Amino acid sequence: MNAHANAIFTALLAAALFGAATPLAKTLLGSISPFMVAGLFYLGSGIGLAAVIVARRLKRSDARDSSDSRIQRGEIPWLAGAIVAGGVAGPALLMLGLSTTPAATSALLLNLEGVFTALIAWVVFRENVALQVFLGMVTIVAGGVVLSWQPGASGVPLGAWLIAAACVCWAVDNNLTRKVSTNDAMVIACLKGLVAGPVNLAIALLLGGHFPGAAKIAAAMLTGFGGYGVSLVLFVVALRNLGTARTGAYFSVAPLFGVALSFVIWPEMPSALFWVAATLMALGVWLHIRERHEHAHTHEPLEHTHRHRHDEHHQHDHDFSWDGREPHTHSHRHEPVTHVHPHFPDIHHRHRH
């Protein structure tokens, strides 16, 4: 599997885990407050990933990977903003929206996260956009509009607005996380969980909530570890290799997994509008998958740290004793080079067009 195909698979796997978490979250609502569910999800994510990080550090004999992958001081504001937007505001809004919105509808509305992510990437961070990618986003938006519309209703339901607002928060989170995506993805996801979990739990308790029984706590934390923790690790890796807008687009398939699981949990016949929306959203994702971006481009001098192999973009010497192990992590410098090959706006291709 080539690097681009591997990156796409990583994004899709992240989407599958996150999409499955949505209907599972709805099964917990009712007996547990929305903020409590969000808090337990993120706490399970943070604690689970922390355990994996500790085990990984104990297993490694070379300390270079851990020392060279520390988050730099200048990157902390980006990470802090991502945690507040995506780890506190986003989950709370989602849980509030889920409490009044059907599971299948909620799952498909989450496609809007990819749209908002791309818009911010294009408008604010100047990531390149192709016509095909733009058309894909248009069809996803159209699907969201169809899904939210209810005949005879005076407007879009409040629950749908809350879920859409959660998508905006996660879109901000995605774009800010891209700024720190060269760092250890597991550390980034772990920090988000360890901060967002207690904050959401504190809000739940202040609003009069209470902890559920041990079985529900364990179920929520386990769901959070997979749907929010492992999923976020894979998402950050995809951000590093695909860019923000493209990763958001592939992540838009998450609702399809959520829909499939919600129909298993709550068997029902979906409406015609549901299938129209699903078709439009599937078409949008397909347009993104078909994109091919290739042109002559120049890499400017760049020095950074991330996990890498010695591919065409990493032809450098080492100032330390290297045993030939790959991939590995260390600070390295990219010399200027001009060439042509298919690429995405990853951490090595953020050039102007």
C-alpha positions as a LaTeX table, in Angstrom:
\begin{tabular}{lrrr}
\hline
Residue & $x$ (\AA) & $y$ (\AA) & $z$ (\AA) \\
\hline
Met1 & 0.00 & 0.00 & 0.00 \\
Asn2 & 1.54 & 3.38 & $-1.02$ \\
Ala3 & 1.81 & 6.32 & 1.33 \\
His4 & $-1.27$ & 8.16 & 0.01 \\
Ala5 & $-3.46$ & 5.05 & 0.08 \\
Asn6 & $-2.26$ & 4.34 & 3.61 \\
Ala7 & $-3.12$ & 7.91 & 4.68 \\
Ile8 & $-6.62$ & 7.61 & 3.18 \\
Phe9 & $-7.17$ & 4.28 & 4.96 \\
Thr10 & $-6.04$ & 5.90 & 8.23 \\
Ala11 & $-8.60$ & 8.71 & 7.81 \\
Leu12 & $-11.38$ & 6.25 & 6.97 \\
Leu13 & $-10.57$ & 4.07 & 9.98 \\
Ala14 & $-10.68$ & 7.16 & 12.19 \\
Ala15 & $-14.08$ & 7.95 & 10.69 \\
Ala16 & $-15.39$ & 4.44 & 11.37 \\
Leu17 & $-14.44$ & 4.59 & 15.05 \\
Phe18 & $-15.87$ & 8.07 & 15.56 \\
Gly19 & $-19.06$ & 7.32 & 13.64 \\
Ala20 & $-19.77$ & 4.25 & 15.74 \\
Ala21 & $-19.45$ & 6.32 & 18.92 \\
Thr22 & $-22.42$ & 8.55 & 18.05 \\
Pro23 & $-25.26$ & 6.00 & 18.35 \\
Leu24 & $-23.50$ & 4.43 & 21.32 \\
Ala25 & $-23.53$ & 7.85 & 22.99 \\
Lys26 & $-27.28$ & 8.11 & 22.40 \\
Thr27 & $-27.85$ & 4.82 & 24.22 \\
Leu28 & $-26.27$ & 6.41 & 27.31 \\
Leu29 & $-28.29$ & 9.64 & 27.17 \\
Gly30 & $-31.44$ & 9.82 & 29.25 \\
Ser31 & $-29.92$ & 8.21 & 32.32 \\
Ile32 & $-26.75$ & 10.31 & 32.06 \\
Ser33 & $-26.52$ & 14.04 & 31.35 \\
Pro34 & $-24.94$ & 15.16 & 28.05 \\
Phe35 & $-21.95$ & 16.79 & 29.78 \\
Met36 & $-21.39$ & 13.66 & 31.87 \\
Val37 & $-21.31$ & 11.48 & 28.75 \\
Ala38 & $-18.87$ & 13.85 & 27.02 \\
Gly39 & $-16.68$ & 13.95 & 30.14 \\
Leu40 & $-16.56$ & 10.17 & 30.50 \\
Phe41 & $-15.83$ & 9.75 & 26.79 \\
Tyr42 & $-12.84$ & 12.09 & 26.90 \\
Leu43 & $-11.62$ & 10.84 & 30.26 \\
Gly44 & $-11.66$ & 7.29 & 28.92 \\
Ser45 & $-9.77$ & 8.53 & 25.88 \\
Gly46 & $-7.13$ & 10.34 & 27.92 \\
Ile47 & $-6.56$ & 7.60 & 30.50 \\
Gly48 & $-6.51$ & 4.83 & 27.90 \\
Leu49 & $-4.01$ & 6.63 & 25.68 \\
Ala50 & $-1.87$ & 7.59 & 28.70 \\
Ala51 & $-1.60$ & 3.90 & 29.58 \\
Val52 & $-0.55$ & 3.08 & 26.01 \\
Ile53 & 2.05 & 5.90 & 26.01 \\
Val54 & 3.57 & 4.69 & 29.29 \\
Ala55 & 3.75 & 1.12 & 27.99 \\
Arg56 & 5.31 & 2.36 & 24.74 \\
Arg57 & 7.95 & 4.44 & 26.56 \\
Leu58 & 8.88 & 1.51 & 28.80 \\
Lys59 & 9.29 & $-0.73$ & 25.77 \\
Arg60 & 11.52 & 1.65 & 23.82 \\
Ser61 & 15.23 & 1.45 & 24.42 \\
Asp62 & 16.00 & 4.64 & 22.43 \\
Ala63 & 14.93 & 7.80 & 24.29 \\
Arg64 & 15.48 & 9.98 & 21.19 \\
Asp65 & 11.92 & 9.47 & 19.89 \\
Ser66 & 10.34 & 10.68 & 23.14 \\
Ser67 & 12.64 & 13.68 & 23.60 \\
Asp68 & 12.45 & 14.89 & 20.01 \\
Ser69 & 8.65 & 14.65 & 19.81 \\
Arg70 & 7.84 & 17.01 & 22.67 \\
Ile71 & 5.40 & 19.78 & 21.83 \\
Gln72 & 7.26 & 23.07 & 21.39 \\
Arg73 & 6.36 & 26.12 & 23.46 \\
Gly74 & 5.22 & 28.10 & 20.41 \\
Glu75 & 2.76 & 25.33 & 19.52 \\
Ile76 & 1.01 & 25.28 & 22.90 \\
Pro77 & $-1.52$ & 28.07 & 22.05 \\
Trp78 & $-2.62$ & 26.12 & 18.95 \\
Leu79 & $-3.10$ & 22.96 & 20.99 \\
Ala80 & $-4.90$ & 24.82 & 23.78 \\
Gly81 & $-7.33$ & 26.37 & 21.32 \\
Ala82 & $-7.97$ & 22.96 & 19.77 \\
Ile83 & $-8.70$ & 21.45 & 23.18 \\
Val84 & $-11.18$ & 24.18 & 24.12 \\
Ala85 & $-13.02$ & 24.11 & 20.78 \\
Gly86 & $-12.97$ & 20.38 & 20.09 \\
Gly87 & $-12.64$ & 18.88 & 23.54 \\
Val88 & $-15.02$ & 21.05 & 25.57 \\
Ala89 & $-17.47$ & 23.00 & 23.41 \\
Gly90 & $-17.90$ & 20.46 & 20.59 \\
Pro91 & $-18.79$ & 17.37 & 22.64 \\
Ala92 & $-21.15$ & 19.30 & 24.91 \\
Leu93 & $-23.09$ & 20.72 & 21.94 \\
Leu94 & $-23.21$ & 17.29 & 20.31 \\
Met95 & $-24.60$ & 15.61 & 23.41 \\
Leu96 & $-27.25$ & 18.31 & 23.81 \\
Gly97 & $-28.23$ & 17.90 & 20.16 \\
Leu98 & $-28.33$ & 14.11 & 20.38 \\
Ser99 & $-30.82$ & 14.29 & 23.24 \\
Thr100 & $-33.54$ & 15.65 & 20.89 \\
Thr101 & $-32.45$ & 14.35 & 17.46 \\
Pro102 & $-32.89$ & 10.84 & 15.97 \\
Ala103 & $-29.65$ & 8.84 & 15.92 \\
Ala104 & $-29.53$ & 8.31 & 12.14 \\
Thr105 & $-30.22$ & 11.99 & 11.45 \\
Ser106 & $-27.56$ & 13.02 & 13.97 \\
Ala107 & $-25.03$ & 10.72 & 12.36 \\
Leu108 & $-25.50$ & 12.18 & 8.90 \\
Leu109 & $-25.50$ & 15.77 & 10.16 \\
Leu110 & $-21.96$ & 15.16 & 11.39 \\
Asn111 & $-20.90$ & 15.28 & 7.73 \\
Leu112 & $-21.01$ & 19.05 & 8.13 \\
Glu113 & $-17.81$ & 18.87 & 10.17 \\
Gly114 & $-15.88$ & 18.10 & 6.99 \\
Val115 & $-17.48$ & 21.03 & 5.20 \\
Phe116 & $-16.72$ & 23.55 & 7.95 \\
Thr117 & $-13.21$ & 22.13 & 8.29 \\
Ala118 & $-12.53$ & 22.68 & 4.59 \\
Leu119 & $-14.01$ & 26.19 & 4.57 \\
Ile120 & $-11.77$ & 27.29 & 7.43 \\
Ala121 & $-8.74$ & 25.60 & 5.83 \\
Trp122 & $-9.39$ & 27.35 & 2.50 \\
Val123 & $-10.42$ & 30.79 & 3.74 \\
Val124 & $-8.30$ & 31.23 & 6.87 \\
Phe125 & $-5.25$ & 28.99 & 6.36 \\
Arg126 & $-5.13$ & 29.28 & 2.53 \\
Glu127 & $-5.00$ & 25.53 & 1.82 \\
Asn128 & $-5.37$ & 24.90 & $-1.91$ \\
Val129 & $-8.81$ & 23.89 & $-3.22$ \\
Ala130 & $-9.64$ & 22.11 & $-6.48$ \\
Leu131 & $-12.99$ & 22.40 & $-8.28$ \\
Gln132 & $-13.76$ & 18.73 & $-7.69$ \\
Val133 & $-13.18$ & 19.07 & $-3.94$ \\
Phe134 & $-15.36$ & 22.18 & $-3.85$ \\
Leu135 & $-18.19$ & 20.41 & $-5.68$ \\
Gly136 & $-17.93$ & 17.53 & $-3.24$ \\
Met137 & $-18.40$ & 19.91 & $-0.33$ \\
Val138 & $-21.43$ & 21.49 & $-2.04$ \\
Thr139 & $-23.16$ & 18.12 & $-2.31$ \\
Ile140 & $-22.42$ & 17.34 & 1.34 \\
Val141 & $-23.96$ & 20.67 & 2.39 \\
Ala142 & $-26.99$ & 19.94 & 0.21 \\
Gly143 & $-27.37$ & 16.59 & 1.94 \\
Gly144 & $-27.25$ & 18.28 & 5.34 \\
Val145 & $-29.96$ & 20.74 & 4.30 \\
Val146 & $-32.23$ & 17.95 & 3.04 \\
Leu147 & $-31.65$ & 15.94 & 6.19 \\
Ser148 & $-32.45$ & 18.84 & 8.52 \\
Trp149 & $-35.64$ & 19.91 & 6.71 \\
Gln150 & $-38.90$ & 18.69 & 8.19 \\
Pro151 & $-42.18$ & 19.12 & 6.27 \\
Gly152 & $-44.57$ & 21.36 & 8.15 \\
Ala153 & $-41.92$ & 22.56 & 10.59 \\
Ser154 & $-41.36$ & 26.28 & 11.03 \\
Gly155 & $-37.59$ & 25.91 & 10.72 \\
Val156 & $-34.60$ & 23.73 & 11.36 \\
Pro157 & $-34.99$ & 21.86 & 14.69 \\
Leu158 & $-32.92$ & 23.11 & 17.63 \\
Gly159 & $-31.18$ & 19.74 & 17.94 \\
Ala160 & $-29.92$ & 20.02 & 14.36 \\
Trp161 & $-28.56$ & 23.51 & 15.02 \\
Leu162 & $-26.73$ & 22.25 & 18.12 \\
Ile163 & $-25.13$ & 19.40 & 16.17 \\
Ala164 & $-24.14$ & 21.83 & 13.41 \\
Ala165 & $-22.58$ & 24.11 & 16.04 \\
Ala166 & $-20.62$ & 21.13 & 17.37 \\
Cys167 & $-19.33$ & 20.56 & 13.84 \\
Val168 & $-18.10$ & 24.16 & 13.69 \\
Cys169 & $-16.22$ & 23.66 & 16.96 \\
Trp170 & $-14.59$ & 20.49 & 15.66 \\
Ala171 & $-13.71$ & 22.23 & 12.40 \\
Val172 & $-11.83$ & 24.89 & 14.37 \\
Asp173 & $-10.22$ & 22.08 & 16.38 \\
Asn174 & $-9.12$ & 20.27 & 13.20 \\
Asn175 & $-7.47$ & 23.33 & 11.71 \\
Leu176 & $-5.68$ & 24.24 & 14.92 \\
Thr177 & $-4.55$ & 20.64 & 15.42 \\
Arg178 & $-2.99$ & 20.69 & 11.96 \\
Lys179 & $-0.56$ & 23.30 & 13.28 \\
Val180 & 0.82 & 20.75 & 15.76 \\
Ser181 & 0.30 & 17.57 & 13.70 \\
Thr182 & 4.04 & 16.88 & 13.28 \\
Asn183 & 4.14 & 15.99 & 16.98 \\
Asp184 & 3.32 & 12.61 & 18.51 \\
Ala185 & $-0.35$ & 12.04 & 17.58 \\
Met186 & $-0.95$ & 9.91 & 20.65 \\
Val187 & 0.36 & 12.61 & 23.00 \\
Ile188 & $-1.87$ & 15.23 & 21.34 \\
Ala189 & $-4.97$ & 13.04 & 21.65 \\
Cys190 & $-4.09$ & 12.08 & 25.23 \\
Leu191 & $-3.71$ & 15.70 & 26.33 \\
Lys192 & $-7.07$ & 16.56 & 24.79 \\
Gly193 & $-8.74$ & 13.76 & 26.68 \\
Leu194 & $-7.10$ & 14.49 & 30.03 \\
Val195 & $-8.10$ & 18.18 & 29.84 \\
Ala196 & $-11.53$ & 17.92 & 28.19 \\
Gly197 & $-12.69$ & 15.00 & 30.33 \\
Pro198 & $-12.44$ & 16.64 & 33.77 \\
Val199 & $-13.78$ & 19.97 & 32.41 \\
Asn200 & $-16.92$ & 18.35 & 31.03 \\
Leu201 & $-17.38$ & 16.28 & 34.18 \\
Ala202 & $-17.06$ & 19.42 & 36.33 \\
Ile203 & $-19.72$ & 21.17 & 34.24 \\
Ala204 & $-22.02$ & 18.16 & 34.59 \\
Leu205 & $-21.66$ & 18.11 & 38.37 \\
Leu206 & $-22.18$ & 21.88 & 38.66 \\
Leu207 & $-25.43$ & 21.51 & 36.71 \\
Gly208 & $-26.69$ & 18.92 & 39.18 \\
Gly209 & $-25.61$ & 15.79 & 37.37 \\
His210 & $-24.34$ & 12.68 & 39.10 \\
Phe211 & $-22.10$ & 9.76 & 38.23 \\
Pro212 & $-23.90$ & 6.67 & 36.93 \\
Gly213 & $-23.17$ & 3.13 & 38.06 \\
Ala214 & $-19.80$ & 1.49 & 37.53 \\
Ala215 & $-21.00$ & $-0.51$ & 34.52 \\
Lys216 & $-22.14$ & 2.62 & 32.64 \\
Ile217 & $-18.99$ & 4.50 & 33.56 \\
Ala218 & $-16.88$ & 1.68 & 32.17 \\
Ala219 & $-19.01$ & 1.46 & 29.00 \\
Ala220 & $-18.76$ & 5.21 & 28.40 \\
Met221 & $-15.00$ & 5.34 & 28.99 \\
Leu222 & $-14.36$ & 2.33 & 26.76 \\
Thr223 & $-16.46$ & 3.89 & 24.00 \\
Gly224 & $-14.56$ & 7.14 & 24.43 \\
Phe225 & $-11.20$ & 5.37 & 24.21 \\
Gly226 & $-12.08$ & 3.93 & 20.80 \\
Gly227 & $-14.38$ & 6.57 & 19.34 \\
Tyr228 & $-12.60$ & 9.67 & 20.64 \\
Gly229 & $-9.09$ & 8.48 & 21.58 \\
Val230 & $-7.87$ & 5.99 & 18.98 \\
Ser231 & $-9.97$ & 7.78 & 16.36 \\
Leu232 & $-8.28$ & 11.11 & 17.14 \\
Val233 & $-4.80$ & 9.57 & 16.98 \\
Leu234 & $-5.55$ & 8.25 & 13.49 \\
Phe235 & $-7.10$ & 11.58 & 12.51 \\
Val236 & $-3.97$ & 13.54 & 13.51 \\
Val237 & $-1.80$ & 11.14 & 11.51 \\
Ala238 & $-4.09$ & 11.67 & 8.51 \\
Leu239 & $-3.89$ & 15.46 & 8.98 \\
Arg240 & $-0.12$ & 15.20 & 8.78 \\
Asn241 & $-0.27$ & 13.32 & 5.48 \\
Leu242 & $-3.38$ & 14.66 & 3.69 \\
Gly243 & $-3.92$ & 18.22 & 4.89 \\
Thr244 & $-6.93$ & 19.55 & 6.76 \\
Ala245 & $-9.61$ & 19.82 & 4.06 \\
Arg246 & $-8.94$ & 16.40 & 2.53 \\
Thr247 & $-8.79$ & 14.66 & 5.89 \\
Gly248 & $-12.05$ & 16.34 & 6.85 \\
Ala249 & $-13.62$ & 15.11 & 3.63 \\
Tyr250 & $-12.62$ & 11.48 & 4.17 \\
Phe251 & $-13.72$ & 11.78 & 7.79 \\
Ser252 & $-17.16$ & 12.69 & 6.46 \\
Val253 & $-17.89$ & 9.00 & 5.95 \\
Ala254 & $-18.09$ & 8.65 & 9.75 \\
Pro255 & $-21.90$ & 9.11 & 9.73 \\
Leu256 & $-22.31$ & 6.14 & 7.40 \\
Phe257 & $-20.89$ & 3.88 & 10.09 \\
Gly258 & $-23.04$ & 5.63 & 12.68 \\
Val259 & $-26.16$ & 5.18 & 10.57 \\
Ala260 & $-25.49$ & 1.48 & 10.06 \\
Leu261 & $-25.02$ & 0.94 & 13.79 \\
Ser262 & $-28.05$ & 3.06 & 14.74 \\
Phe263 & $-30.31$ & 0.96 & 12.52 \\
Val264 & $-29.01$ & $-2.15$ & 14.30 \\
Ile265 & $-29.75$ & $-0.64$ & 17.72 \\
Trp266 & $-33.08$ & 0.99 & 16.78 \\
Pro267 & $-34.56$ & $-0.91$ & 13.80 \\
Glu268 & $-36.72$ & 1.40 & 11.69 \\
Met269 & $-37.48$ & 2.22 & 8.07 \\
Pro270 & $-35.73$ & 5.48 & 7.09 \\
Ser271 & $-37.68$ & 8.15 & 5.22 \\
Ala272 & $-37.21$ & 9.08 & 1.56 \\
Leu273 & $-35.49$ & 12.34 & 2.61 \\
Phe274 & $-32.99$ & 10.32 & 4.58 \\
Trp275 & $-31.95$ & 8.37 & 1.47 \\
Val276 & $-31.77$ & 11.52 & $-0.66$ \\
Ala277 & $-29.46$ & 13.10 & 1.91 \\
Ala278 & $-27.37$ & 9.94 & 2.18 \\
Thr279 & $-26.97$ & 9.80 & $-1.62$ \\
Leu280 & $-25.88$ & 13.43 & $-1.83$ \\
Met281 & $-23.36$ & 13.00 & 0.97 \\
Ala282 & $-21.98$ & 9.77 & $-0.51$ \\
Leu283 & $-21.56$ & 11.56 & $-3.86$ \\
Gly284 & $-19.62$ & 14.34 & $-2.16$ \\
Val285 & $-17.23$ & 11.89 & $-0.51$ \\
Trp286 & $-16.77$ & 10.06 & $-3.84$ \\
Leu287 & $-15.78$ & 13.29 & $-5.58$ \\
His288 & $-13.08$ & 13.82 & $-2.96$ \\
Ile289 & $-11.72$ & 10.31 & $-3.30$ \\
Arg290 & $-11.35$ & 10.78 & $-7.09$ \\
Glu291 & $-9.18$ & 13.90 & $-6.72$ \\
Arg292 & $-5.68$ & 13.80 & $-8.21$ \\
His293 & $-3.40$ & 16.80 & $-7.66$ \\
Glu294 & $-0.08$ & 16.90 & $-9.56$ \\
His295 & 2.14 & 19.76 & $-10.76$ \\
Ala296 & 5.70 & 21.04 & $-10.57$ \\
His297 & 6.32 & 22.48 & $-7.13$ \\
Thr298 & 9.27 & 23.76 & $-5.12$ \\
His299 & 10.05 & 22.80 & $-1.53$ \\
Glu300 & 11.52 & 25.67 & 0.43 \\
Pro301 & 14.13 & 24.99 & 3.15 \\
Leu302 & 12.37 & 23.53 & 6.18 \\
Glu303 & 13.46 & 22.17 & 9.55 \\
His304 & 11.04 & 20.27 & 11.77 \\
Thr305 & 10.55 & 17.11 & 13.81 \\
His306 & 8.24 & 14.21 & 13.07 \\
Arg307 & 8.21 & 10.45 & 12.62 \\
His308 & 9.46 & 9.59 & 9.11 \\
Arg309 & 11.11 & 7.14 & 6.75 \\
His310 & 13.89 & 7.99 & 4.32 \\
Asp311 & 11.66 & 8.51 & 1.29 \\
Glu312 & 12.12 & 11.03 & $-1.53$ \\
His313 & 11.41 & 13.91 & 0.85 \\
His314 & 13.76 & 12.71 & 3.60 \\
Gln315 & 17.25 & 12.35 & 2.18 \\
His316 & 19.38 & 13.68 & 5.02 \\
Asp317 & 22.37 & 12.74 & 7.14 \\
His318 & 22.30 & 12.09 & 10.87 \\
Asp319 & 24.39 & 13.81 & 13.52 \\
Phe320 & 23.92 & 10.86 & 15.86 \\
Ser321 & 24.59 & 7.14 & 15.76 \\
Trp322 & 21.76 & 5.55 & 13.73 \\
Asp323 & 21.11 & 1.82 & 13.67 \\
Gly324 & 19.06 & 1.96 & 10.46 \\
Arg325 & 15.70 & 1.59 & 12.22 \\
Glu326 & 12.71 & 3.17 & 10.43 \\
Pro327 & 10.46 & 4.97 & 10.98 \\
His328 & 12.19 & 7.14 & 13.55 \\
Thr329 & 11.84 & 10.64 & 15.00 \\
His330 & 14.40 & 13.41 & 15.15 \\
Ser331 & 14.89 & 17.03 & 14.11 \\
His332 & 15.88 & 17.16 & 10.44 \\
Arg333 & 16.31 & 19.74 & 7.67 \\
His334 & 14.82 & 19.68 & 4.16 \\
Glu335 & 16.94 & 21.27 & 1.46 \\
Pro336 & 15.28 & 23.14 & $-1.48$ \\
Val337 & 14.08 & 20.84 & $-4.26$ \\
Thr338 & 11.77 & 21.16 & $-7.29$ \\
His339 & 9.99 & 18.10 & $-8.69$ \\
Val340 & 6.67 & 16.73 & $-9.98$ \\
His341 & 4.54 & 14.03 & $-8.39$ \\
Pro342 & 0.96 & 13.53 & $-7.11$ \\
His343 & 0.58 & 15.06 & $-3.66$ \\
Phe344 & $-1.78$ & 16.41 & $-1.03$ \\
Pro345 & $-1.25$ & 19.50 & 1.18 \\
Asp346 & 0.58 & 17.47 & 3.82 \\
Ile347 & 3.29 & 18.82 & 6.12 \\
His348 & 5.74 & 18.88 & 3.20 \\
His349 & 3.41 & 20.38 & 0.58 \\
Arg350 & 1.97 & 23.59 & 1.95 \\
His351 & 3.11 & 25.67 & $-0.98$ \\
Arg352 & 1.18 & 28.35 & $-2.83$ \\
His353 & $-0.49$ & 27.70 & $-6.20$ \\
\hline
\end{tabular}
